[in-house]
């Protein structure tokens, strides 16, 4: 009767859930009602559906475009379910209350019971993972109570019986990405797949801080299409600064996008795997864009900065691809579901690239301040303003605030890519980026802050177990978020997001995961991405994805290995082959004194370091 589902919990642990056959659930509930002498529900043809997220809930439970309704609008709709196939009229009373009218009392009773079961989350309606968003109360409105002043059911009934509002939309919005019963509807015209070709030999770009880095003596290297500082003094010195005092990073090359408007949330829920609806204003989350085949477009951060505005920060190397993909999806030009290639976004969001000067004062770039003295430095920048200090102290992890700090209008998020818990990303207008950098350098000098380059950014994120696109995410091994150990950020219970079905299929068969490892001896050659990982019998069981020096002078890296060898303390061995391109050199002779190749030993660490307090 029950169908088990393995969801990915915090830390990558697999958690069991179950869904129940709806008819079995109905029979069980009927027995319980009889045993408890629960009165029969009211008779009537109108069902009131109420809840904070009722519009989103009904938009997935019904066949019509519920999102198109304004207060007082109505539309024809249809309700599918197990042995349920009912026409109805839907009316939006307000943003927390809708009313459904059916032809007969029996239909209304069936609909109310089915909708309530969907909200409760026990009944299976699609695959075993899917849940509809939001909690609602679905109840039949008793006939004859329309005069009851203030009764919510009365309002719902009266809204339908006395409605003269124009009908909004058709009964079936068949191109919507998801609704229950979509498989019963006819096929549409397929959309083409997304096509992206990386530019060949594009010109090397520079950030606003390029001359500042050169003046500080930074060693510059090409990275993600930009000429960027790899270090100023040394990797170890800058790594230590992040861990002990603070480090200042130029990340103005990162893509900073904005999704806004009344349908921004619906759009982001479609293109990302995480639960964007869980974000309150002033909160942020890590997420990913997936292609329809489940491969990773990019990983990203989403910051909710206002009720209808979300900042989306993407990798610099993927900015143009991400922008093209998001706009193609938003405009309904490309396939987003291989099973229903005609599905598309119904209501576009307003998308903006905030590095584009046309957006004027709204433009933003990112500068990262990371490390235990970061809050002290920001307070110093503010002139030790007590009001700002209080707000900053109260900012939780992944929290977001806006403030004028030392004359700089900033969006400040307590996030970062180094593993530090006292860490901030500062979104500033591009024209003020150099001024902010210089002001932070001055404010941070008494605290021992140092400017930091790409090398220490990579070493700190590797030590922290964080993924890098092209290494632990996508790349040569085609790794997805669950492979990387970040599957808990992909909410399989969401009924639809691009790439969901492919992600679930991969997860049900997955037997590999990324681990952190540490070489057991200092002074060995650094393993590179692609180098083979072998077990104690000499069998290649995985590959290195990243490696850098840690805070204690050991080489620490990440590698993709079988789940059975992912436990902390598991011994591994690694051949350093220049990313798998150099041959293993050995002697053809086995005489005394001949040298045979021996791999260097490593040990699996916990997936993430112990969290700092």
C-alpha positions in Angstrom: 0.0 0.0 0.0 2.8 2.4 0.9 5.5 3.5 -1.6 8.9 4.3 0.0 11.0 7.2 -1.2 14.6 8.0 -0.3 15.1 11.8 0.0 18.4 13.4 0.5 18.7 14.9 3.9 21.2 17.3 5.5 24.8 16.2 5.0 23.8 13.9 2.1 22.1 11.3 4.4 19.3 9.4 2.7 16.1 9.7 4.6 13.1 7.4 4.1 9.6 8.8 3.4 6.5 7.1 2.1 3.3 7.9 0.1 0.0 6.0 0.4 -2.4 4.9 -2.3 -5.2 7.4 -2.2 -8.0 4.8 -2.2 -6.4 3.0 0.7 -6.0 6.3 2.5 -9.7 7.1 1.9 -10.8 3.7 3.3 -8.7 4.2 6.4 -10.0 7.7 7.1 -13.6 6.5 6.6 -13.0 3.8 9.3 -11.5 6.3 11.7 -14.4 8.7 11.2 -16.9 6.0 11.9 -15.0 4.9 15.0 -14.9 8.5 16.3 -18.5 9.2 15.4 -17.4 12.2 13.3 -20.4 13.8 11.6 -20.7 13.7 7.8 -19.2 16.7 6.0 -21.6 19.5 5.0 -23.5 19.1 1.7 -23.1 21.6 -1.1 -21.6 22.3 -4.5 -19.0 24.9 -3.4 -15.6 24.0 -1.9 -13.6 26.7 -0.1 -9.9 26.3 -0.3 -7.8 28.5 2.1 -4.2 28.9 3.0 -1.1 31.1 2.8 0.1 29.4 -0.4 -3.2 28.4 -1.7 -2.7 30.0 -5.2 0.5 28.0 -5.7 -1.2 24.8 -4.4 -4.2 25.1 -6.7 -2.0 26.1 -9.7 -0.5 22.6 -9.5 -3.6 20.7 -8.4 -5.9 22.1 -11.2 -5.6 22.2 -15.0 -6.2 25.9 -15.5 -3.8 28.8 -15.2 -4.6 29.8 -11.6 -1.7 32.3 -11.5 -3.6 34.4 -14.1 -6.4 35.2 -11.6 -6.8 38.5 -9.8 -9.0 39.0 -6.8 -12.6 38.6 -7.9 -11.7 36.8 -11.2 -13.0 33.4 -12.1 -12.2 30.7 -14.7 -13.3 27.2 -15.8 -11.0 24.5 -14.5 -10.7 20.8 -14.1 -9.6 18.5 -11.3 -7.9 15.2 -12.0 -7.1 12.5 -9.4 -7.6 8.8 -8.8 -11.0 8.1 -10.2 -11.6 11.9 -10.2 -12.3 13.7 -13.4 -14.4 16.8 -12.6 -15.2 20.1 -14.3 -15.5 23.1 -12.0 -15.5 26.9 -11.9 -12.7 28.5 -9.8 -12.9 32.0 -8.3 -10.2 33.8 -6.5 -11.7 35.6 -3.4 -8.3 37.0 -2.3 -4.7 35.8 -2.0 -5.5 33.3 0.7 -8.9 32.1 -0.3 -10.4 30.5 -3.4 -13.8 28.9 -4.2 -14.5 25.9 -6.5 -18.0 25.2 -7.7 -19.1 21.8 -9.0 -22.2 20.5 -10.6 -23.3 18.2 -7.8 -22.8 17.8 -4.0 -21.1 14.5 -4.5 -18.5 16.0 -6.8 -17.7 18.8 -4.3 -17.3 16.2 -1.5 -14.9 14.1 -3.6 -12.9 17.2 -4.6 -12.6 18.5 -1.0 -11.4 15.2 0.2 -8.8 14.8 -2.6 -7.5 18.4 -2.2 -7.2 17.9 1.6 -5.3 14.7 1.1 -2.9 16.4 -1.3 -2.3 19.1 1.2 -1.7 16.7 4.0 1.0 15.1 2.0 0.3 11.4 2.5 -1.5 10.5 -0.8 0.6 9.6 -3.8 -0.4 11.6 -6.9 2.7 11.4 -9.2 6.0 9.8 -8.3 6.6 8.9 -4.7 8.7 12.0 -4.0 6.3 14.7 -5.1 4.4 17.0 -2.7 2.2 20.0 -3.5 3.5 23.2 -1.8 1.7 24.8 1.1 -0.9 23.7 3.6 -4.5 24.4 2.8 -8.0 23.7 4.3 -10.4 22.4 1.7 -14.0 22.2 2.9 -17.5 22.0 1.3 -19.5 25.1 2.0 -22.9 24.2 3.5 -25.8 25.4 1.4 -27.9 28.2 3.0 -25.2 29.8 5.1 -24.6 32.6 2.7 -26.1 35.2 5.0 -23.8 34.3 7.9 -21.9 37.6 8.4 -18.1 37.1 8.5 -18.1 33.4 7.7 -15.2 32.5 5.4 -17.2 29.7 3.8 -20.1 32.1 3.2 -17.8 34.5 1.3 -16.6 31.7 -0.9 -20.1 30.5 -1.7 -21.4 34.0 -2.3 -18.4 34.8 -4.5 -19.4 32.1 -6.9 -23.1 32.2 -6.8 -23.2 36.0 -7.2 -20.2 36.4 -9.5 -20.4 38.5 -12.6 -16.7 38.8 -13.0 -15.1 38.0 -16.4 -13.7 34.6 -17.0 -9.9 34.5 -16.9 -8.3 31.8 -19.0 -9.2 28.4 -20.5 -10.1 25.2 -18.6 -6.9 23.5 -19.7 -3.5 25.3 -19.7 -1.7 22.4 -21.3 1.7 24.1 -21.8 2.2 24.6 -18.1 5.2 22.8 -16.7 3.2 20.9 -14.1 -0.4 20.1 -13.1 -1.9 16.9 -11.8 -3.3 14.9 -14.7 -1.1 16.5 -17.3 -0.4 13.0 -18.7 -4.1 12.7 -19.6 -4.0 15.7 -21.9 -3.1 15.8 -25.6 0.5 16.6 -26.7 1.5 20.0 -28.0 4.1 21.3 -30.3 7.6 20.5 -29.1 10.0 23.3 -28.4 13.7 23.0 -29.5 16.5 22.1 -27.1 18.7 24.8 -25.8 21.9 25.3 -27.8 25.0 27.0 -26.5 28.4 27.2 -28.1 31.3 28.6 -26.0 33.1 31.5 -27.8 36.5 30.7 -29.3 39.4 32.8 -28.0 37.3 35.6 -26.5 39.2 38.7 -25.4 40.5 38.7 -21.8 38.4 40.9 -19.7 39.4 42.9 -16.6 37.5 44.0 -13.5 37.2 47.5 -12.1 39.9 46.6 -9.6 42.5 45.4 -12.2 44.9 48.4 -11.8 44.4 48.2 -8.0 45.6 44.6 -8.0 48.7 45.5 -10.2 49.6 48.3 -7.9 49.5 45.9 -4.9 52.0 43.6 -6.7 49.5 40.8 -7.5 50.5 38.1 -9.8 47.8 38.1 -12.5 46.5 35.1 -14.4 43.6 34.4 -16.8 40.6 32.9 -15.0 37.0 32.6 -16.2 37.7 35.0 -19.0 39.2 37.7 -16.7 42.7 38.8 -15.8 42.6 38.1 -12.1 45.0 38.1 -9.1 46.1 34.6 -8.2 48.1 35.8 -5.2 49.7 38.9 -3.7 52.3 37.4 -1.3 51.8 33.6 -1.1 48.9 31.1 -0.9 49.8 29.9 2.6 50.0 33.5 3.9 46.7 34.5 2.4 45.0 31.2 3.4 46.2 31.9 7.0 44.8 35.4 6.9 41.3 34.1 6.0 41.4 31.6 8.9 43.0 33.8 11.5 42.1 37.4 10.7 40.4 38.3 7.4 40.9 38.2 3.7 39.6 40.5 1.0 38.7 39.0 -2.4 37.8 40.6 -5.7 34.8 38.6 -7.0 33.5 41.5 -9.1 33.8 39.1 -12.1 31.0 37.0 -10.8 27.6 37.3 -12.6 25.0 39.3 -10.7 21.5 38.9 -12.0 18.1 40.0 -10.8 14.8 38.3 -11.1 11.8 40.5 -10.3 8.1 41.0 -10.7 5.0 39.1 -9.5 6.1 35.9 -11.2 9.8 35.9 -10.1 9.2 33.3 -7.5 7.4 31.0 -9.9 10.2 31.4 -12.5 13.0 30.6 -10.0 11.1 27.6 -8.6 11.0 26.3 -12.2 14.7 26.8 -13.0 16.3 25.9 -9.6 16.2 22.8 -7.6 16.0 24.4 -4.1 12.9 25.7 -2.5 12.9 29.4 -3.2 9.5 29.8 -1.6 11.2 29.1 1.8 13.1 32.4 1.6 11.8 35.3 3.5 13.0 38.8 2.5 16.5 39.1 3.9 17.4 35.4 3.4 19.5 33.5 0.8 20.2 30.0 -0.3 22.6 27.9 -2.4 21.1 26.2 -5.5 21.7 25.0 -9.0 20.4 25.3 -12.5 19.9 22.0 -14.2 19.4 21.2 -17.9 16.4 18.9 -18.8 18.8 15.9 -18.9 19.9 16.6 -15.3 23.3 17.9 -16.1 24.4 21.1 -14.3 24.1 24.4 -16.0 25.7 26.2 -13.0 25.6 26.5 -9.3 24.5 29.8 -7.7 23.3 31.8 -4.8 19.8 33.3 -4.6 19.2 36.3 -2.3 15.7 37.6 -1.6 16.2 41.3 -1.3 12.5 42.4 -1.5 9.1 40.9 -1.7 9.3 40.5 -5.5 13.0 40.8 -6.1 15.8 38.2 -6.0 19.5 38.7 -6.5 21.0 35.7 -8.4 24.8 35.3 -8.3 26.4 32.9 -10.8 29.9 31.8 -11.8 31.8 34.2 -14.0 32.8 31.4 -16.4 29.1 30.6 -17.0 27.6 34.1 -16.9 26.8 34.4 -20.6 25.5 30.8 -20.8 23.4 31.2 -17.8 21.9 34.5 -19.1 21.1 32.9 -22.4 19.5 29.9 -20.8 17.4 31.8 -18.3 16.1 34.2 -21.0 15.3 31.3 -23.3 13.3 29.6 -20.6 11.7 32.8 -19.4 10.5 33.5 -23.0 9.2 30.0 -23.6 11.6 29.4 -26.5 13.3 26.1 -25.4 12.4 22.7 -24.1 12.4 22.3 -20.4 10.8 18.8 -20.0 11.8 15.9 -22.3 8.6 14.1 -21.4 6.4 17.1 -22.3 8.6 19.1 -24.7 5.8 21.7 -25.3 5.8 22.8 -21.6 7.0 26.3 -21.0 6.9 29.2 -18.5 3.5 30.8 -18.5 4.2 34.1 -16.8 7.7 35.6 -17.4 9.8 37.2 -14.7 11.6 40.4 -15.2 15.3 39.5 -15.7 18.2 41.9 -15.5 21.9 41.6 -15.7 23.0 44.0 -12.9 26.5 44.4 -14.4 24.9 46.1 -17.4 25.2 49.9 -17.1 21.7 50.4 -18.5 20.4 49.5 -15.0 21.9 52.6 -13.5 21.8 52.8 -9.7 20.7 49.2 -9.4 23.9 47.8 -10.9 25.9 45.6 -8.5 29.2 43.7 -8.3 30.5 41.6 -5.4 33.5 42.0 -3.1 34.0 39.3 -0.5 35.3 39.9 3.1 36.0 36.6 4.8 37.4 35.6 8.2 36.9 36.0 12.0 37.7 39.7 12.1 35.4 40.6 9.2 32.6 42.0 11.4 35.2 44.2 13.2 36.4 45.5 9.9 32.9 46.4 8.7 32.2 48.1 12.0 35.4 50.1 11.6 34.3 51.1 8.1 31.0 52.3 9.5 32.8 54.5 12.0 31.8 52.1 14.7 28.1 53.1 14.3 26.3 51.3 17.2 23.1 50.9 15.2 24.9 49.2 12.3 26.9 47.1 14.7 23.7 45.8 16.2 22.2 44.9 12.9 25.4 43.2 11.8 25.6 41.2 15.0 22.0 40.0 14.5 22.6 38.9 10.9 22.3 35.1 10.8 24.1 32.8 8.5 22.8 33.4 4.9 21.0 36.5 6.1 20.9 39.7 3.9 20.6 43.3 4.8 21.0 46.7 3.1 22.8 49.5 4.7 24.9 52.7 4.1 28.3 51.9 5.6 30.9 54.6 5.6 29.2 56.3 2.7 28.8 53.1 0.7 25.3 51.8 -0.2 25.7 48.1 0.3 23.7 44.9 0.1 25.5 42.7 2.7 25.0 39.0 2.9 26.5 36.7 5.5 27.7 34.2 3.0 31.0 33.1 1.4 33.1 30.6 -0.4 35.8 29.9 2.2 34.1 27.9 4.9 34.3 30.8 7.4 31.2 31.5 9.5 32.1 35.1 9.9 32.0 36.0 6.3 30.3 38.6 4.2 29.7 39.4 0.5 29.3 43.1 -0.2 27.3 44.1 -3.3 28.3 47.6 -4.4 27.7 49.7 -7.4 30.5 49.1 -9.9 31.5 52.7 -10.0 32.2 52.5 -6.2 34.1 49.2 -6.2 37.6 50.7 -6.2 36.7 53.1 -3.4 35.1 50.4 -1.3 38.2 48.1 -1.8 40.5 50.9 -0.7 38.4 51.8 2.2 38.3 48.2 3.4 42.0 47.8 3.0 42.5 50.9 5.3 39.9 49.7 7.8 41.3 46.2 7.8 45.0 47.0 8.2 44.8 47.2 12.0 43.2 43.8 12.2 45.7 42.1 10.0 43.5 41.7 6.9 45.2 40.9 3.7 44.1 41.0 0.0 43.7 37.5 -1.2 43.9 36.0 -4.7 42.3 33.0 -6.5 44.8 30.5 -5.1 43.7 31.1 -1.5 40.1 31.2 -2.5 40.6 27.8 -4.0 42.5 26.4 -1.0 40.0 27.6 1.5 37.0 26.4 -0.4 38.7 23.0 -1.0 39.5 22.7 2.7 35.9 23.5 3.5 34.6 20.9 1.1 32.8 23.3 -1.2 32.3 22.5 -4.9 33.8 24.3 -7.9 32.0 24.2 -11.2 34.0 22.1 -13.6 35.5 20.1 -10.8 33.0 18.8 -8.2 30.1 20.0 -10.2 29.7 19.1 -13.9 33.2 18.9 -15.5 34.9 15.9 -16.9 33.0 13.5 -14.7 29.6 15.0 -15.2 28.9 15.3 -11.5 25.6 16.6 -10.2 24.8 18.2 -6.9 24.2 14.8 -5.1 27.5 13.4 -6.5 29.1 16.5 -5.0 27.5 15.9 -1.6 25.0 18.7 -2.0 21.9 16.7 -2.9 20.0 18.2 0.1 19.8 21.5 -1.8 17.8 19.8 -4.5 14.3 19.3 -3.3 13.0 16.2 -5.0 9.6 16.8 -3.4 9.0 19.8 -5.7 6.6 18.4 -8.3 8.6 20.1 -11.1 11.8 21.9 -11.8 13.9 21.6 -14.9 16.0 18.4 -14.7 14.0 16.9 -11.9 13.1 13.6 -13.5 16.7 13.0 -14.7 18.1 14.0 -11.3 15.8 11.4 -9.5 16.7 8.7 -12.0 20.4 9.4 -11.4 19.9 9.5 -7.6 18.1 6.1 -7.5 21.1 4.5 -9.2 23.9 6.6 -7.7 26.7 4.8 -5.9 29.5 7.5 -5.9 30.0 10.6 -3.9 32.7 13.3 -3.5 34.8 13.1 -0.4 37.5 15.2 1.2 40.8 13.5 1.6 44.2 14.5 3.1 47.6 13.2 2.0 49.2 11.5 5.0 52.7 13.0 4.4 53.9 16.5 3.7 56.1 17.3 0.8 54.5 14.9 -1.8 53.6 16.0 -5.3 50.2 17.7 -5.5 47.5 15.5 -7.0 45.6 17.2 -9.9 42.0 17.0 -11.1 41.7 13.7 -13.0 44.5 11.8 -11.1 43.4 8.2 -10.3 42.4 7.1 -6.8 43.1 3.5 -6.0 42.1 1.1 -3.2 44.4 -1.1 -1.3 44.3 -3.8 -4.0 45.5 -1.3 -6.7 42.1 -1.0 -8.4 41.2 2.5 -9.7 38.0 3.4 -7.8 37.8 7.1 -8.4 39.5 10.3 -9.4 40.7 13.5 -7.8 38.6 16.6 -8.5 40.5 19.3 -6.6 43.6 19.6 -4.3 45.3 22.4 -2.5 47.4 23.0 0.6 45.6 23.3 3.9 46.2 25.4 6.9 48.6 22.9 8.4 50.7 22.4 5.3 49.2 19.2 4.1 47.7 18.6 0.7 44.0 18.4 1.1 41.6 17.6 -1.7 38.3 16.2 -3.0 37.7 13.1 -5.0 34.8 11.1 -6.4 34.8 7.6 -5.0 32.3 4.8 -4.3 29.8 5.3 -1.5 31.3 2.2 0.2 34.7 4.0 0.5 33.4 7.4 1.6 33.5 6.9 5.4 36.0 9.0 7.3 39.2 7.2 8.0 39.1 5.1 4.9 42.6 4.7 3.4 43.1 5.7 -0.2 46.1 5.9 -2.5 46.7 8.3 -5.3 49.0 8.3 -8.4 50.0 11.9 -9.3 49.8 11.7 -13.1 49.3 15.4 -14.0 45.6 15.1 -14.2 45.8 11.5 -15.6 47.9 12.6 -18.6 51.3 11.5 -17.5 52.1 7.7 -17.7 53.2 5.9 -14.6 56.9 5.4 -15.0 58.4 2.2 -13.8 61.3 -0.1 -14.4 61.2 -3.1 -16.8 63.5 -4.8 -14.4 62.9 -6.2 -10.9 66.6 -6.6 -10.0 67.8 -5.4 -6.6 67.8 -1.6 -6.6 65.2 -1.3 -9.3 62.4 1.3 -8.6 58.8 0.5 -9.1 56.1 3.2 -8.9 54.3 3.5 -5.5 51.3 5.7 -5.0 51.1 8.2 -2.2 48.7 7.5 0.6 45.7 9.5 1.7 42.8 9.2 4.1 39.2 10.2 3.8 38.1 13.0 6.1 34.6 14.0 7.2 32.7 15.5 4.3 32.9 19.0 5.9 35.2 20.3 8.6 33.8 20.7 12.1 31.8 23.9 12.1 33.3 26.9 13.7 31.3 28.6 16.4 
